[in-house]
Amino acid sequence: MDAKTKSLIAAGAAAAVNFRPCREHLVPKCVKAGASEDEILDAIDTGFQVNRGAHAKTQAFADEVLTNAQQSIDEPTPECCDEATAARTGCC
């Protein structure tokens, strides 16, 4: 892989993880490797898109966990059962 492609990928990855110092280091490296301003902006924008997608998935997961936790709080706890039923069903 050539230096320009590597530096564009790195700049996009730095944008995806919100690592500003790395982006500040990599943008001049992209220019030095021959990337145009449009290519650099596209790489960074792609990284931001990845970040937004990851954020949306993480938020959905957090919402699901919280919903499940609330449901388990709201559900009545079953009465403890006798030893034979516990052994057979694992209820207690």
N, CA, C and O atoms as a MOPAC input file, in Angstrom:
PM7 MOZYME 1SCF
protein

 N      0.85600 1    -1.16700 1     0.00000 1
 C      0.00000 1     0.00000 1     0.00000 1
 C      0.90700 1     1.23600 1     0.00000 1
 O      1.91800 1     1.28000 1     0.70200 1
 N      0.53700 1     2.20900 1    -0.77700 1
 C      1.37500 1     3.40800 1    -0.87000 1
 C      1.17000 1     4.32700 1     0.33400 1
 O      0.18800 1     4.20400 1     1.06500 1
 N      2.11200 1     5.24700 1     0.52500 1
 C      2.11800 1     6.14600 1     1.69400 1
 C      0.87300 1     7.03400 1     1.73300 1
 O      0.34500 1     7.30000 1     2.81300 1
 N      0.40000 1     7.49200 1     0.58200 1
 C     -0.77900 1     8.35900 1     0.54600 1
 C     -1.99800 1     7.61000 1     1.06600 1
 O     -2.74300 1     8.13200 1     1.89600 1
 N     -2.20500 1     6.39200 1     0.58500 1
 C     -3.36500 1     5.60000 1     1.01600 1
 C     -3.28400 1     5.30400 1     2.50400 1
 O     -4.28000 1     5.42500 1     3.21600 1
 N     -2.10600 1     4.91600 1     2.97800 1
 C     -1.93000 1     4.62900 1     4.39800 1
 C     -2.23100 1     5.84900 1     5.26700 1
 O     -2.90300 1     5.73800 1     6.29200 1
 N     -1.73100 1     7.00700 1     4.85400 1
 C     -1.95100 1     8.19700 1     5.67200 1
 C     -3.41600 1     8.64500 1     5.63300 1
 O     -3.93000 1     9.15500 1     6.62800 1
 N     -4.08900 1     8.45900 1     4.49600 1
 C     -5.52200 1     8.77400 1     4.42500 1
 C     -6.33100 1     7.83500 1     5.32400 1
 O     -7.24400 1     8.27400 1     6.02400 1
 N     -5.99800 1     6.55700 1     5.30300 1
 C     -6.68300 1     5.59700 1     6.17600 1
 C     -6.44900 1     5.97000 1     7.64300 1
 O     -7.37800 1     5.95000 1     8.45000 1
 N     -5.21800 1     6.30400 1     7.97700 1
 C     -4.88900 1     6.67300 1     9.35000 1
 C     -5.65700 1     7.93000 1     9.77500 1
 O     -6.15400 1     8.00300 1    10.89900 1
 N     -5.75300 1     8.91300 1     8.88200 1
 C     -6.49100 1    10.13900 1     9.21000 1
 C     -7.96800 1     9.84000 1     9.42300 1
 O     -8.59000 1    10.39600 1    10.32900 1
 N     -8.53300 1     8.97200 1     8.59900 1
 C     -9.92600 1     8.57200 1     8.77700 1
 C    -10.12800 1     7.81200 1    10.07500 1
 O    -11.11500 1     8.03100 1    10.77800 1
 N     -9.19100 1     6.91200 1    10.40000 1
 C     -9.28300 1     6.15500 1    11.65000 1
 C     -9.17600 1     7.08600 1    12.85100 1
 O     -9.89200 1     6.91300 1    13.83700 1
 N     -8.28200 1     8.07300 1    12.77500 1
 C     -8.14500 1     9.03500 1    13.87100 1
 C     -9.43900 1     9.82400 1    14.05700 1
 O     -9.82900 1    10.13000 1    15.18400 1
 N    -10.09700 1    10.14900 1    12.95500 1
 C    -11.38300 1    10.85100 1    13.04100 1
 C    -12.44100 1     9.93500 1    13.66000 1
 O    -13.26900 1    10.38900 1    14.45000 1
 N    -12.41600 1     8.65300 1    13.30500 1
 C    -13.40500 1     7.70900 1    13.81600 1
 C    -13.33500 1     7.56400 1    15.32800 1
 O    -14.35300 1     7.34600 1    15.98500 1
 N    -12.13300 1     7.68500 1    15.87800 1
 C    -11.97600 1     7.52600 1    17.33200 1
 C    -11.82400 1     8.87100 1    18.06300 1
 O    -11.47100 1     8.91200 1    19.24100 1
 N    -12.09500 1     9.95300 1    17.34700 1
 C    -12.04200 1    11.30000 1    17.93200 1
 C    -10.68200 1    11.63200 1    18.54500 1
 O    -10.60500 1    12.21400 1    19.62800 1
 N     -9.62800 1    11.26300 1    17.85600 1
 C     -8.28500 1    11.52400 1    18.37100 1
 C     -7.68200 1    12.70100 1    17.61700 1
 O     -6.95900 1    12.53100 1    16.63600 1
 N     -7.99400 1    13.88200 1    18.09700 1
 C     -7.59700 1    15.11600 1    17.42000 1
 C     -6.08400 1    15.28000 1    17.26000 1
 O     -5.63900 1    15.64800 1    16.17300 1
 N     -5.26600 1    15.02300 1    18.30100 1
 C     -3.81500 1    15.19000 1    18.10900 1
 C     -3.27000 1    14.32700 1    16.97600 1
 O     -2.36600 1    14.74300 1    16.25200 1
 N     -3.81000 1    13.14800 1    16.82900 1
 C     -3.36700 1    12.25700 1    15.75700 1
 C     -3.77200 1    12.83200 1    14.39000 1
 O     -2.98500 1    12.81300 1    13.44400 1
 N     -4.99800 1    13.33900 1    14.30300 1
 C     -5.43100 1    13.97400 1    13.04200 1
 C     -4.53200 1    15.15000 1    12.70700 1
 O     -4.13900 1    15.32500 1    11.55400 1
 N     -4.20300 1    15.96200 1    13.71400 1
 C     -3.34300 1    17.13400 1    13.48000 1
 C     -1.96600 1    16.70300 1    12.97800 1
 O     -1.33800 1    17.41500 1    12.19400 1
 N     -1.50800 1    15.56100 1    13.42100 1
 C     -0.22500 1    15.02200 1    12.96400 1
 C     -0.34600 1    14.42800 1    11.55700 1
 O      0.56400 1    14.55400 1    10.73800 1
 N     -1.48300 1    13.78200 1    11.29300 1
 C     -1.61800 1    13.03600 1    10.03900 1
 C     -1.98500 1    13.88000 1     8.82800 1
 O     -1.61400 1    13.53300 1     7.70700 1
 N     -2.70100 1    14.97700 1     9.02600 1
 C     -3.09900 1    15.79600 1     7.86500 1
 C     -1.87500 1    16.29000 1     7.10000 1
 O     -1.84300 1    16.15300 1     5.87700 1
 N     -0.86900 1    16.85600 1     7.76000 1
 C      0.32800 1    17.24900 1     6.99900 1
 C      1.02500 1    16.04600 1     6.34300 1
 O      1.60100 1    16.16100 1     5.26100 1
 N      0.96100 1    14.91000 1     7.01000 1
 C      1.54900 1    13.69700 1     6.44300 1
 C      0.81200 1    13.29700 1     5.15600 1
 O      1.43900 1    12.85500 1     4.19300 1
 N     -0.51000 1    13.45300 1     5.14300 1
 C     -1.30600 1    13.17800 1     3.94300 1
 C     -0.90000 1    14.11800 1     2.80300 1
 O     -0.71800 1    13.69600 1     1.66100 1
 N     -0.76600 1    15.39300 1     3.14200 1
 C     -0.36900 1    16.38600 1     2.13200 1
 C      1.00300 1    16.03100 1     1.57000 1
 O      1.20800 1    16.04100 1     0.35600 1
 N      1.93800 1    15.71900 1     2.46300 1
 C      3.29300 1    15.35300 1     2.03600 1
 C      3.28400 1    14.11400 1     1.13900 1
 O      4.11400 1    13.98900 1     0.23800 1
 N      2.34100 1    13.19600 1     1.39000 1
 C      2.25000 1    11.96500 1     0.59600 1
 C      1.52900 1    12.19700 1    -0.73200 1
 O      1.44600 1    11.28800 1    -1.55800 1
 N      1.00200 1    13.42500 1    -0.94400 1
 C      0.38400 1    13.74300 1    -2.22800 1
 C     -1.13200 1    13.74400 1    -2.24200 1
 O     -1.73300 1    13.81000 1    -3.31500 1
 N     -1.76500 1    13.67300 1    -1.08200 1
 C     -3.22900 1    13.67500 1    -1.03500 1
 C     -3.75700 1    15.09600 1    -1.24300 1
 O     -3.17700 1    16.06800 1    -0.75900 1
 N     -4.85400 1    15.18800 1    -1.96400 1
 C     -5.48500 1    16.49500 1    -2.16600 1
 C     -6.33300 1    16.84400 1    -0.94600 1
 O     -6.62800 1    15.98800 1    -0.11200 1
 N     -6.71300 1    18.09400 1    -0.85800 1
 C     -7.57500 1    18.53200 1     0.24400 1
 C     -8.88100 1    17.75200 1     0.24200 1
 O     -9.36200 1    17.34500 1     1.30000 1
 N     -9.46600 1    17.53800 1    -0.95400 1
 C    -10.72000 1    16.78300 1    -1.05200 1
 C    -10.54500 1    15.34500 1    -0.56200 1
 O    -11.42300 1    14.80600 1     0.11100 1
 N     -9.41300 1    14.72500 1    -0.90000 1
 C     -9.16400 1    13.35300 1    -0.44600 1
 C     -9.03800 1    13.29000 1     1.07800 1
 O     -9.54400 1    12.36700 1     1.71700 1
 N     -8.36400 1    14.27300 1     1.64000 1
 C     -8.19900 1    14.31200 1     3.09500 1
 C     -9.53800 1    14.52400 1     3.78200 1
 O     -9.87100 1    13.83100 1     4.74400 1
 N    -10.30000 1    15.48500 1     3.28300 1
 C    -11.61900 1    15.74400 1     3.86100 1
 C    -12.53200 1    14.52900 1     3.73200 1
 O    -13.30100 1    14.23100 1     4.64600 1
 N    -12.45300 1    13.82600 1     2.60500 1
 C    -13.26300 1    12.62600 1     2.40300 1
 C    -12.86400 1    11.52900 1     3.38700 1
 O    -13.73000 1    10.85300 1     3.94400 1
 N    -11.56900 1    11.34800 1     3.60400 1
 C    -11.09000 1    10.33400 1     4.54900 1
 C    -11.56900 1    10.65900 1     5.96200 1
 O    -12.03200 1     9.77500 1     6.68300 1
 N    -11.45800 1    11.92100 1     6.35400 1
 C    -11.89100 1    12.33600 1     7.69200 1
 C    -13.40500 1    12.20200 1     7.82500 1
 O    -13.89700 1    11.73800 1     8.85300 1
 N    -14.14000 1    12.60100 1     6.80300 1
 C    -15.60200 1    12.47100 1     6.84400 1
 C    -16.01200 1    11.00400 1     6.94400 1
 O    -16.95700 1    10.67600 1     7.66200 1
 N    -15.32000 1    10.12500 1     6.24000 1
 C    -15.61400 1     8.70000 1     6.32800 1
 C    -15.39700 1     8.20300 1     7.75700 1
 O    -16.19000 1     7.41600 1     8.27400 1
 N    -14.32800 1     8.66200 1     8.38500 1
 C    -14.08200 1     8.31300 1     9.78500 1
 C    -15.19800 1     8.80100 1    10.69300 1
 O    -15.62300 1     8.08100 1    11.59700 1
 N    -15.67300 1    10.01000 1    10.46400 1
 C    -16.77700 1    10.54100 1    11.26500 1
 C    -18.04600 1     9.70800 1    11.06200 1
 O    -18.80300 1     9.48700 1    12.00700 1
 N    -18.27900 1     9.24800 1     9.83200 1
 C    -19.44300 1     8.41300 1     9.56200 1
 C    -19.35800 1     7.09200 1    10.32900 1
 O    -20.35100 1     6.61800 1    10.88200 1
 N    -18.16900 1     6.50900 1    10.35400 1
 C    -17.95900 1     5.27200 1    11.11200 1
 C    -18.24600 1     5.53400 1    12.59200 1
 O    -18.89900 1     4.72800 1    13.25500 1
 N    -17.76100 1     6.65300 1    13.09900 1
 C    -17.98400 1     7.00400 1    14.50100 1
 C    -19.47200 1     7.14200 1    14.80300 1
 O    -19.95100 1     6.63700 1    15.81900 1
 N    -20.20000 1     7.82200 1    13.92700 1
 C    -21.63900 1     8.00200 1    14.14900 1
 C    -22.36300 1     6.65800 1    14.14200 1
 O    -23.26200 1     6.42800 1    14.95100 1
 N    -21.97000 1     5.77600 1    13.23000 1
 C    -22.59200 1     4.44800 1    13.18400 1
 C    -22.30500 1     3.65700 1    14.44500 1
 O    -23.19800 1     3.01400 1    14.99600 1
 N    -21.06000 1     3.70100 1    14.90500 1
 C    -20.70100 1     2.99000 1    16.13000 1
 C    -21.45100 1     3.57100 1    17.32700 1
 O    -21.92100 1     2.83600 1    18.19600 1
 N    -21.55500 1     4.89500 1    17.35900 1
 C    -22.27500 1     5.54400 1    18.45400 1
 C    -23.74300 1     5.10600 1    18.46700 1
 O    -24.29600 1     4.81000 1    19.52500 1
 N    -24.36000 1     5.06700 1    17.30300 1
 C    -25.77100 1     4.67800 1    17.22300 1
 C    -25.96600 1     3.24000 1    17.70900 1
 O    -26.91700 1     2.95500 1    18.43700 1
 N    -25.07100 1     2.33900 1    17.30900 1
 C    -25.17400 1     0.93800 1    17.74200 1
 C    -24.93700 1     0.81300 1    19.24500 1
 O    -25.62600 1     0.05000 1    19.92100 1
 N    -23.97400 1     1.55300 1    19.76400 1
 C    -23.69000 1     1.51200 1    21.20300 1
 C    -24.86300 1     2.07000 1    21.99200 1
 O    -25.22000 1     1.53000 1    23.03900 1
 N    -25.46300 1     3.14000 1    21.50200 1
 C    -26.61500 1     3.72900 1    22.17200 1
 C    -27.78800 1     2.75800 1    22.16100 1
 O    -28.48000 1     2.61100 1    23.16900 1
 N    -28.01900 1     2.09500 1    21.03000 1
 C    -29.11100 1     1.12200 1    20.95100 1
 C    -28.88400 1    -0.02400 1    21.93400 1
 O    -29.82600 1    -0.47900 1    22.58400 1
 N    -27.64300 1    -0.49100 1    22.04600 1
 C    -27.32200 1    -1.55800 1    22.98200 1
 C    -27.56500 1    -1.10100 1    24.42500 1
 O    -28.15200 1    -1.83400 1    25.22100 1
 N    -27.11400 1     0.11100 1    24.75600 1
 C    -27.32100 1     0.64100 1    26.10000 1
 C    -28.80800 1     0.76000 1    26.41200 1
 O    -29.24000 1     0.42600 1    27.51500 1
 N    -29.58900 1     1.23200 1    25.45300 1
 C    -31.03400 1     1.34000 1    25.63900 1
 C    -31.65200 1    -0.03800 1    25.88900 1
 O    -32.52200 1    -0.18300 1    26.74700 1
 N    -31.20500 1    -1.04000 1    25.14400 1
 C    -31.71100 1    -2.41000 1    25.30600 1
 C    -31.37000 1    -2.95500 1    26.69100 1
 O    -32.21400 1    -3.56000 1    27.35300 1
 N    -30.13700 1    -2.73700 1    27.12200 1
 C    -29.71800 1    -3.21000 1    28.44900 1
 C    -30.56100 1    -2.54800 1    29.53400 1
 O    -31.01800 1    -3.21200 1    30.46400 1
 N    -30.76500 1    -1.24100 1    29.41200 1
 C    -31.56700 1    -0.53600 1    30.41300 1
 C    -33.01200 1    -1.00000 1    30.41000 1
 O    -33.62000 1    -1.15000 1    31.47000 1
 N    -33.56600 1    -1.22700 1    29.22800 1
 C    -34.94000 1    -1.72500 1    29.12900 1
 C    -35.05900 1    -3.09300 1    29.77200 1
 O    -35.99400 1    -3.34800 1    30.53100 1
 N    -34.10500 1    -3.98500 1    29.46900 1
 C    -34.13500 1    -5.32900 1    30.05300 1
 C    -33.97700 1    -5.26600 1    31.56800 1
 O    -34.63200 1    -6.01700 1    32.29100 1
 N    -33.11800 1    -4.38400 1    32.05100 1
 C    -32.92900 1    -4.24400 1    33.49500 1
 C    -34.22000 1    -3.76300 1    34.14500 1
 O    -34.60300 1    -4.25500 1    35.20600 1
 N    -34.88700 1    -2.80900 1    33.51700 1
 C    -36.13800 1    -2.29100 1    34.06500 1
 C    -37.21100 1    -3.36700 1    34.06400 1
 O    -37.97300 1    -3.48400 1    35.02400 1
 N    -37.27900 1    -4.15700 1    32.99400 1
 C    -38.26600 1    -5.22800 1    32.92800 1
 C    -38.03500 1    -6.26100 1    34.02000 1
 O    -38.98800 1    -6.75100 1    34.62500 1
 N    -36.76900 1    -6.59700 1    34.27400 1
 C    -36.49100 1    -7.59400 1    35.30600 1
 C    -36.84000 1    -7.05700 1    36.69000 1
 O    -37.19200 1    -7.83000 1    37.58200 1
 N    -36.74500 1    -5.73500 1    36.87900 1
 C    -37.14600 1    -5.13500 1    38.15500 1
 C    -38.66500 1    -5.17400 1    38.28700 1
 O    -39.19900 1    -5.43900 1    39.36400 1
 N    -39.35300 1    -4.90700 1    37.18100 1
 C    -40.80900 1    -4.84000 1    37.19400 1
 C    -41.47600 1    -6.20600 1    37.30700 1
 O    -42.60100 1    -6.30200 1    37.79900 1
 N    -40.79600 1    -7.27300 1    36.85600 1
 C    -41.38800 1    -8.61200 1    36.89200 1
 C    -41.37300 1    -9.13300 1    38.32200 1
 O    -40.37800 1    -8.98100 1    39.03000 1
 N    -42.46800 1    -9.74300 1    38.74600 1
 C    -42.49100 1   -10.28100 1    40.09500 1
 C    -41.50100 1   -11.44300 1    40.24700 1
 O    -41.31800 1   -12.23900 1    39.32700 1
 N    -40.88200 1   -11.52500 1    41.39700 1
 C    -39.95800 1   -12.61800 1    41.67700 1
 C    -40.77600 1   -13.85300 1    42.02600 1
 O    -41.68100 1   -13.78400 1    42.85800 1
 N    -40.46100 1   -14.99700 1    41.39000 1
 C    -41.25700 1   -16.19800 1    41.69900 1
 C    -41.02100 1   -16.64100 1    43.14300 1
 O    -39.94700 1   -16.45700 1    43.71600 1
 N    -42.06700 1   -17.22700 1    43.69600 1
 C    -41.94300 1   -17.78200 1    45.04000 1
 C    -40.90100 1   -18.87600 1    45.01200 1
 O    -40.76300 1   -19.58300 1    44.01300 1
 N    -40.17900 1   -19.01900 1    46.08100 1
 C    -39.20500 1   -20.09300 1    46.16100 1
 C    -39.96500 1   -21.41900 1    46.19900 1
 O    -41.03400 1   -21.50900 1    46.80200 1
 N    -39.42100 1   -22.42400 1    45.56900 1
 C    -40.11100 1   -23.70100 1    45.47900 1
 C    -39.43800 1   -24.74300 1    46.37500 1
 O    -38.36300 1   -24.50400 1    46.92400 1
 N    -40.08500 1   -25.89700 1    46.51300 1
 C    -39.52200 1   -26.94600 1    47.35700 1
 C    -38.31400 1   -27.58400 1    46.69200 1
 O    -38.07000 1   -27.34300 1    45.51000 1
 N    -37.55700 1   -28.38700 1    47.41600 1
 C    -36.31400 1   -28.96300 1    46.91200 1
 C    -36.50700 1   -29.80000 1    45.65600 1
 O    -35.69100 1   -29.72900 1    44.73700 1
 N    -37.56500 1   -30.58400 1    45.60300 1
 C    -37.79500 1   -31.45800 1    44.43600 1
 C    -38.05000 1   -30.61200 1    43.19300 1
 O    -37.51100 1   -30.90300 1    42.12500 1
 N    -38.86500 1   -29.57000 1    43.32200 1
 C    -39.15300 1   -28.69100 1    42.17600 1
 C    -37.89600 1   -27.92700 1    41.78400 1
 O    -37.61300 1   -27.77400 1    40.59600 1
 N    -37.14200 1   -27.44900 1    42.76200 1
 C    -35.89800 1   -26.72700 1    42.47600 1
 C    -34.92300 1   -27.61500 1    41.72400 1
 O    -34.28400 1   -27.16900 1    40.77100 1
 N    -34.80100 1   -28.87300 1    42.14400 1
 C    -33.88000 1   -29.79600 1    41.49700 1
 C    -34.31300 1   -30.06600 1    40.05100 1
 O    -33.47400 1   -30.17900 1    39.15700 1
 N    -35.61500 1   -30.16800 1    39.83200 1
 C    -36.15200 1   -30.48800 1    38.50600 1
 C    -36.12400 1   -29.27600 1    37.55900 1
 O    -35.82300 1   -29.41700 1    36.37300 1
 N    -36.44100 1   -28.08000 1    38.09700 1
 C    -36.61200 1   -26.90800 1    37.22600 1
 C    -35.52500 1   -25.85500 1    37.37900 1
 O    -35.36900 1   -24.99400 1    36.51300 1
 N    -34.78100 1   -25.91600 1    38.46000 1
 C    -33.76900 1   -24.89200 1    38.70200 1
 C    -34.36000 1   -23.55600 1    39.08800 1
 O    -33.74700 1   -22.51400 1    38.85400 1
 N    -35.55500 1   -23.57200 1    39.68300 1
 C    -36.25700 1   -22.31500 1    39.96900 1
 C    -35.66200 1   -21.52600 1    41.11600 1
 O    -35.88300 1   -20.31600 1    41.18300 1
 N    -34.92700 1   -22.13600 1    42.01400 1
 C    -34.42300 1   -21.39900 1    43.18900 1
 C    -32.91800 1   -21.39500 1    43.23000 1
 O    -32.32600 1   -20.82400 1    44.14600 1

